[in-house]
Amino acid sequence: MGLSPTEQEQEFEHFLGWIRKRFNVEKNQSWASIILFYSADENKAVETFFELFDEFLAQRKNLEFEKQV
């Protein structure tokens, strides 16, 4: 449709790259499949997603803060 991605969509694109780098995974895997692969089951995968996303956001916030200093 030619619409630009929203800020949230852009954030998830960065999250995907971060997950791939963190788990040293090839570029053809989604963040969901990577997290599920490294989790014991789907319930744990959901918990892990929120933990990892919080960590991702904290790191991005720290990087933005460091750029301002």
Distance bins in CASP14 RR format, pairs under 12 A and 6 or more apart:
PFRMAT RR
TARGET T0000
AUTHOR 0000-0000-0000
RMODE 2
METHOD distances of the structure
MODEL  1
3 9 0 0 0 0 1 0 0 0 0 0 0
4 10 0 0 0 0 1 0 0 0 0 0 0
5 11 0 0 0 0 1 0 0 0 0 0 0
5 12 0 0 0 0 1 0 0 0 0 0 0
5 13 1 0 0 1 0 0 0 0 0 0 0
5 14 0 0 0 0 0 1 0 0 0 0 0
6 12 0 0 0 0 1 0 0 0 0 0 0
6 13 0 0 0 0 0 1 0 0 0 0 0
7 13 0 0 0 0 0 1 0 0 0 0 0
7 14 0 0 0 0 0 1 0 0 0 0 0
8 14 0 0 0 0 0 1 0 0 0 0 0
8 15 0 0 0 0 0 1 0 0 0 0 0
8 53 0 0 0 0 0 1 0 0 0 0 0
8 57 0 0 0 0 0 1 0 0 0 0 0
9 15 0 0 0 0 0 1 0 0 0 0 0
9 16 0 0 0 0 0 1 0 0 0 0 0
10 16 0 0 0 0 0 1 0 0 0 0 0
10 60 0 0 0 0 0 1 0 0 0 0 0
11 17 0 0 0 0 0 1 0 0 0 0 0
11 18 0 0 0 0 0 1 0 0 0 0 0
11 31 0 0 0 0 0 1 0 0 0 0 0
11 53 0 0 0 0 1 0 0 0 0 0 0
11 56 0 0 0 0 1 0 0 0 0 0 0
11 57 0 0 0 0 1 0 0 0 0 0 0
11 60 0 0 0 0 1 0 0 0 0 0 0
11 61 0 0 0 0 0 1 0 0 0 0 0
12 18 0 0 0 0 0 1 0 0 0 0 0
12 19 0 0 0 0 0 1 0 0 0 0 0
12 30 0 0 0 0 0 1 0 0 0 0 0
12 31 1 0 0 1 0 0 0 0 0 0 0
12 32 0 0 0 0 0 1 0 0 0 0 0
12 49 0 0 0 0 0 1 0 0 0 0 0
12 53 0 0 0 0 1 0 0 0 0 0 0
12 56 0 0 0 0 1 0 0 0 0 0 0
12 57 0 0 0 0 0 1 0 0 0 0 0
13 19 0 0 0 0 0 1 0 0 0 0 0
13 20 0 0 0 0 0 1 0 0 0 0 0
13 30 0 0 0 0 0 1 0 0 0 0 0
13 31 0 0 0 0 1 0 0 0 0 0 0
13 56 0 0 0 0 0 1 0 0 0 0 0
14 20 0 0 0 0 0 1 0 0 0 0 0
14 21 0 0 0 0 0 1 0 0 0 0 0
14 31 0 0 0 0 0 1 0 0 0 0 0
14 53 0 0 0 0 0 1 0 0 0 0 0
14 56 1 0 0 1 0 0 0 0 0 0 0
14 57 0 0 0 0 0 1 0 0 0 0 0
14 59 0 0 0 0 0 1 0 0 0 0 0
14 60 1 0 0 1 0 0 0 0 0 0 0
14 63 0 0 0 0 0 1 0 0 0 0 0
14 64 0 0 0 0 0 1 0 0 0 0 0
15 21 0 0 0 0 0 1 0 0 0 0 0
15 22 0 0 0 0 0 1 0 0 0 0 0
15 30 0 0 0 0 0 1 0 0 0 0 0
15 31 1 0 0 1 0 0 0 0 0 0 0
15 32 0 0 0 0 0 1 0 0 0 0 0
15 34 0 0 0 0 0 1 0 0 0 0 0
15 35 0 0 0 0 0 1 0 0 0 0 0
15 49 0 0 0 0 1 0 0 0 0 0 0
15 50 0 0 0 0 0 1 0 0 0 0 0
15 52 0 0 0 0 1 0 0 0 0 0 0
15 53 1 0 0 1 0 0 0 0 0 0 0
15 54 0 0 0 0 0 1 0 0 0 0 0
15 55 0 0 0 0 0 1 0 0 0 0 0
15 56 1 0 1 0 0 0 0 0 0 0 0
15 57 0 0 0 0 1 0 0 0 0 0 0
15 59 0 0 0 0 0 1 0 0 0 0 0
15 60 0 0 0 0 1 0 0 0 0 0 0
16 22 0 0 0 0 0 1 0 0 0 0 0
16 23 0 0 0 0 0 1 0 0 0 0 0
16 25 0 0 0 0 0 1 0 0 0 0 0
16 27 0 0 0 0 1 0 0 0 0 0 0
16 28 0 0 0 0 0 1 0 0 0 0 0
16 29 0 0 0 0 1 0 0 0 0 0 0
16 30 1 0 0 1 0 0 0 0 0 0 0
16 31 1 0 1 0 0 0 0 0 0 0 0
16 32 0 0 0 0 1 0 0 0 0 0 0
16 33 0 0 0 0 0 1 0 0 0 0 0
16 34 0 0 0 0 1 0 0 0 0 0 0
16 35 0 0 0 0 0 1 0 0 0 0 0
16 52 0 0 0 0 0 1 0 0 0 0 0
16 53 0 0 0 0 0 1 0 0 0 0 0
16 56 0 0 0 0 0 1 0 0 0 0 0
17 23 0 0 0 0 0 1 0 0 0 0 0
17 24 0 0 0 0 0 1 0 0 0 0 0
17 25 0 0 0 0 1 0 0 0 0 0 0
17 26 0 0 0 0 0 1 0 0 0 0 0
17 27 0 0 0 0 1 0 0 0 0 0 0
17 29 0 0 0 0 0 1 0 0 0 0 0
17 30 0 0 0 0 0 1 0 0 0 0 0
17 31 1 0 0 1 0 0 0 0 0 0 0
17 34 0 0 0 0 1 0 0 0 0 0 0
17 52 0 0 0 0 0 1 0 0 0 0 0
17 56 0 0 0 0 1 0 0 0 0 0 0
17 60 0 0 0 0 0 1 0 0 0 0 0
18 25 0 0 0 0 0 1 0 0 0 0 0
18 31 0 0 0 0 1 0 0 0 0 0 0
18 34 0 0 0 0 0 1 0 0 0 0 0
18 35 0 0 0 0 0 1 0 0 0 0 0
18 52 0 0 0 0 1 0 0 0 0 0 0
18 53 0 0 0 0 1 0 0 0 0 0 0
18 55 0 0 0 0 1 0 0 0 0 0 0
18 56 1 0 1 0 0 0 0 0 0 0 0
18 57 0 0 0 0 0 1 0 0 0 0 0
18 58 0 0 0 0 0 1 0 0 0 0 0
18 59 1 0 0 1 0 0 0 0 0 0 0
18 60 0 0 0 0 1 0 0 0 0 0 0
18 63 0 0 0 0 0 1 0 0 0 0 0
19 25 1 0 0 1 0 0 0 0 0 0 0
19 26 0 0 0 0 0 1 0 0 0 0 0
19 27 0 0 0 0 0 1 0 0 0 0 0
19 29 0 0 0 0 1 0 0 0 0 0 0
19 30 0 0 0 0 1 0 0 0 0 0 0
19 31 1 0 1 0 0 0 0 0 0 0 0
19 32 0 0 0 0 1 0 0 0 0 0 0
19 33 0 0 0 0 1 0 0 0 0 0 0
19 34 1 0 1 0 0 0 0 0 0 0 0
19 35 1 0 0 1 0 0 0 0 0 0 0
19 36 0 0 0 0 0 1 0 0 0 0 0
19 37 0 0 0 0 0 1 0 0 0 0 0
19 38 0 0 0 0 1 0 0 0 0 0 0
19 48 0 0 0 0 0 1 0 0 0 0 0
19 49 0 0 0 0 1 0 0 0 0 0 0
19 51 0 0 0 0 0 1 0 0 0 0 0
19 52 1 0 0 1 0 0 0 0 0 0 0
19 53 0 0 0 0 1 0 0 0 0 0 0
19 55 0 0 0 0 0 1 0 0 0 0 0
19 56 1 0 0 1 0 0 0 0 0 0 0
20 26 1 0 0 1 0 0 0 0 0 0 0
20 27 1 0 0 1 0 0 0 0 0 0 0
20 28 0 0 0 0 1 0 0 0 0 0 0
20 29 1 0 0 1 0 0 0 0 0 0 0
20 30 0 0 0 0 1 0 0 0 0 0 0
20 31 1 0 0 1 0 0 0 0 0 0 0
20 33 0 0 0 0 0 1 0 0 0 0 0
20 34 1 0 0 1 0 0 0 0 0 0 0
20 35 0 0 0 0 0 1 0 0 0 0 0
20 52 0 0 0 0 0 1 0 0 0 0 0
20 56 0 0 0 0 0 1 0 0 0 0 0
21 27 0 0 0 0 0 1 0 0 0 0 0
21 29 0 0 0 0 0 1 0 0 0 0 0
21 31 0 0 0 0 0 1 0 0 0 0 0
21 34 0 0 0 0 0 1 0 0 0 0 0
21 52 0 0 0 0 0 1 0 0 0 0 0
21 56 0 0 0 0 0 1 0 0 0 0 0
21 59 0 0 0 0 0 1 0 0 0 0 0
22 31 0 0 0 0 0 1 0 0 0 0 0
22 34 0 0 0 0 1 0 0 0 0 0 0
22 35 0 0 0 0 0 1 0 0 0 0 0
22 38 0 0 0 0 1 0 0 0 0 0 0
22 48 0 0 0 0 0 1 0 0 0 0 0
22 51 0 0 0 0 0 1 0 0 0 0 0
22 52 1 0 0 1 0 0 0 0 0 0 0
22 53 0 0 0 0 0 1 0 0 0 0 0
22 55 0 0 0 0 1 0 0 0 0 0 0
22 56 0 0 0 0 1 0 0 0 0 0 0
22 59 0 0 0 0 0 1 0 0 0 0 0
23 29 0 0 0 0 1 0 0 0 0 0 0
23 30 0 0 0 0 0 1 0 0 0 0 0
23 31 0 0 0 0 1 0 0 0 0 0 0
23 33 0 0 0 0 0 1 0 0 0 0 0
23 34 1 0 1 0 0 0 0 0 0 0 0
23 35 0 0 0 0 1 0 0 0 0 0 0
23 36 0 0 0 0 0 1 0 0 0 0 0
23 37 0 0 0 0 1 0 0 0 0 0 0
23 38 1 0 0 1 0 0 0 0 0 0 0
23 39 0 0 0 0 0 1 0 0 0 0 0
23 48 0 0 0 0 0 1 0 0 0 0 0
23 52 0 0 0 0 1 0 0 0 0 0 0
24 34 0 0 0 0 0 1 0 0 0 0 0
24 38 0 0 0 0 0 1 0 0 0 0 0
25 31 0 0 0 0 1 0 0 0 0 0 0
25 33 0 0 0 0 1 0 0 0 0 0 0
25 34 1 0 1 0 0 0 0 0 0 0 0
25 35 0 0 0 0 0 1 0 0 0 0 0
25 36 0 0 0 0 0 1 0 0 0 0 0
25 37 0 0 0 0 1 0 0 0 0 0 0
25 38 0 0 0 0 1 0 0 0 0 0 0
26 33 0 0 0 0 0 1 0 0 0 0 0
26 34 0 0 0 0 1 0 0 0 0 0 0
26 37 0 0 0 0 0 1 0 0 0 0 0
27 34 0 0 0 0 0 1 0 0 0 0 0
28 34 0 0 0 0 0 1 0 0 0 0 0
29 35 0 0 0 0 1 0 0 0 0 0 0
29 36 0 0 0 0 0 1 0 0 0 0 0
29 37 1 0 0 1 0 0 0 0 0 0 0
29 38 0 0 0 0 0 1 0 0 0 0 0
30 36 0 0 0 0 1 0 0 0 0 0 0
30 37 0 0 0 0 0 1 0 0 0 0 0
30 49 0 0 0 0 0 1 0 0 0 0 0
31 37 0 0 0 0 0 1 0 0 0 0 0
31 38 0 0 0 0 0 1 0 0 0 0 0
31 45 0 0 0 0 0 1 0 0 0 0 0
31 48 0 0 0 0 0 1 0 0 0 0 0
31 49 1 0 0 1 0 0 0 0 0 0 0
31 52 0 0 0 0 1 0 0 0 0 0 0
31 53 0 0 0 0 1 0 0 0 0 0 0
31 56 0 0 0 0 1 0 0 0 0 0 0
32 38 0 0 0 0 0 1 0 0 0 0 0
32 39 0 0 0 0 0 1 0 0 0 0 0
32 42 0 0 0 0 0 1 0 0 0 0 0
32 45 1 0 0 1 0 0 0 0 0 0 0
32 46 0 0 0 0 0 1 0 0 0 0 0
32 48 0 0 0 0 0 1 0 0 0 0 0
32 49 1 0 0 1 0 0 0 0 0 0 0
32 52 0 0 0 0 0 1 0 0 0 0 0
32 53 0 0 0 0 0 1 0 0 0 0 0
33 39 0 0 0 0 0 1 0 0 0 0 0
33 42 0 0 0 0 0 1 0 0 0 0 0
33 45 0 0 0 0 1 0 0 0 0 0 0
33 49 0 0 0 0 0 1 0 0 0 0 0
34 45 0 0 0 0 1 0 0 0 0 0 0
34 48 0 0 0 0 0 1 0 0 0 0 0
34 49 0 0 0 0 0 1 0 0 0 0 0
34 52 0 0 0 0 1 0 0 0 0 0 0
35 41 0 0 0 0 0 1 0 0 0 0 0
35 42 0 0 0 0 1 0 0 0 0 0 0
35 44 0 0 0 0 1 0 0 0 0 0 0
35 45 1 0 1 0 0 0 0 0 0 0 0
35 46 0 0 0 0 1 0 0 0 0 0 0
35 47 0 0 0 0 1 0 0 0 0 0 0
35 48 1 0 1 0 0 0 0 0 0 0 0
35 49 1 0 1 0 0 0 0 0 0 0 0
35 50 0 0 0 0 0 1 0 0 0 0 0
35 51 0 0 0 0 1 0 0 0 0 0 0
35 52 1 0 0 1 0 0 0 0 0 0 0
35 53 0 0 0 0 1 0 0 0 0 0 0
35 56 0 0 0 0 0 1 0 0 0 0 0
36 42 1 0 0 1 0 0 0 0 0 0 0
36 43 0 0 0 0 0 1 0 0 0 0 0
36 44 0 0 0 0 1 0 0 0 0 0 0
36 45 1 0 1 0 0 0 0 0 0 0 0
36 46 0 0 0 0 1 0 0 0 0 0 0
36 47 0 0 0 0 0 1 0 0 0 0 0
36 48 0 0 0 0 1 0 0 0 0 0 0
36 49 0 0 0 0 1 0 0 0 0 0 0
37 44 0 0 0 0 0 1 0 0 0 0 0
37 45 0 0 0 0 1 0 0 0 0 0 0
37 48 0 0 0 0 0 1 0 0 0 0 0
38 44 0 0 0 0 1 0 0 0 0 0 0
38 45 0 0 0 0 1 0 0 0 0 0 0
38 48 1 0 0 1 0 0 0 0 0 0 0
38 49 0 0 0 0 0 1 0 0 0 0 0
38 51 0 0 0 0 0 1 0 0 0 0 0
38 52 0 0 0 0 1 0 0 0 0 0 0
39 45 1 1 0 0 0 0 0 0 0 0 0
39 46 0 0 0 0 1 0 0 0 0 0 0
39 47 0 0 0 0 1 0 0 0 0 0 0
39 48 1 0 1 0 0 0 0 0 0 0 0
39 49 0 0 0 0 1 0 0 0 0 0 0
39 50 0 0 0 0 0 1 0 0 0 0 0
39 51 0 0 0 0 0 1 0 0 0 0 0
39 52 0 0 0 0 0 1 0 0 0 0 0
40 46 0 0 0 0 0 1 0 0 0 0 0
40 47 0 0 0 0 0 1 0 0 0 0 0
40 48 0 0 0 0 1 0 0 0 0 0 0
41 47 0 0 0 0 0 1 0 0 0 0 0
41 48 0 0 0 0 0 1 0 0 0 0 0
42 48 0 0 0 0 0 1 0 0 0 0 0
42 49 0 0 0 0 0 1 0 0 0 0 0
43 49 0 0 0 0 0 1 0 0 0 0 0
43 50 0 0 0 0 0 1 0 0 0 0 0
44 50 0 0 0 0 0 1 0 0 0 0 0
44 51 0 0 0 0 0 1 0 0 0 0 0
44 52 0 0 0 0 0 1 0 0 0 0 0
45 51 0 0 0 0 0 1 0 0 0 0 0
45 52 0 0 0 0 0 1 0 0 0 0 0
46 52 0 0 0 0 0 1 0 0 0 0 0
46 53 0 0 0 0 0 1 0 0 0 0 0
47 53 0 0 0 0 0 1 0 0 0 0 0
47 54 0 0 0 0 0 1 0 0 0 0 0
48 54 0 0 0 0 0 1 0 0 0 0 0
48 55 0 0 0 0 0 1 0 0 0 0 0
49 55 0 0 0 0 0 1 0 0 0 0 0
49 56 0 0 0 0 0 1 0 0 0 0 0
50 56 0 0 0 0 0 1 0 0 0 0 0
50 57 0 0 0 0 0 1 0 0 0 0 0
51 57 0 0 0 0 0 1 0 0 0 0 0
51 58 0 0 0 0 0 1 0 0 0 0 0
52 58 0 0 0 0 0 1 0 0 0 0 0
52 59 0 0 0 0 0 1 0 0 0 0 0
53 59 0 0 0 0 0 1 0 0 0 0 0
53 60 0 0 0 0 0 1 0 0 0 0 0
54 60 0 0 0 0 0 1 0 0 0 0 0
54 61 0 0 0 0 0 1 0 0 0 0 0
55 61 0 0 0 0 0 1 0 0 0 0 0
55 62 0 0 0 0 0 1 0 0 0 0 0
56 62 0 0 0 0 0 1 0 0 0 0 0
56 63 0 0 0 0 0 1 0 0 0 0 0
57 63 0 0 0 0 0 1 0 0 0 0 0
57 64 0 0 0 0 0 1 0 0 0 0 0
58 64 0 0 0 0 0 1 0 0 0 0 0
58 65 0 0 0 0 0 1 0 0 0 0 0
59 65 0 0 0 0 0 1 0 0 0 0 0
59 66 0 0 0 0 0 1 0 0 0 0 0
60 66 0 0 0 0 0 1 0 0 0 0 0
60 67 0 0 0 0 0 1 0 0 0 0 0
61 67 0 0 0 0 0 1 0 0 0 0 0
61 68 0 0 0 0 0 1 0 0 0 0 0
62 68 0 0 0 0 0 1 0 0 0 0 0
62 69 0 0 0 0 0 1 0 0 0 0 0
63 69 0 0 0 0 0 1 0 0 0 0 0
END
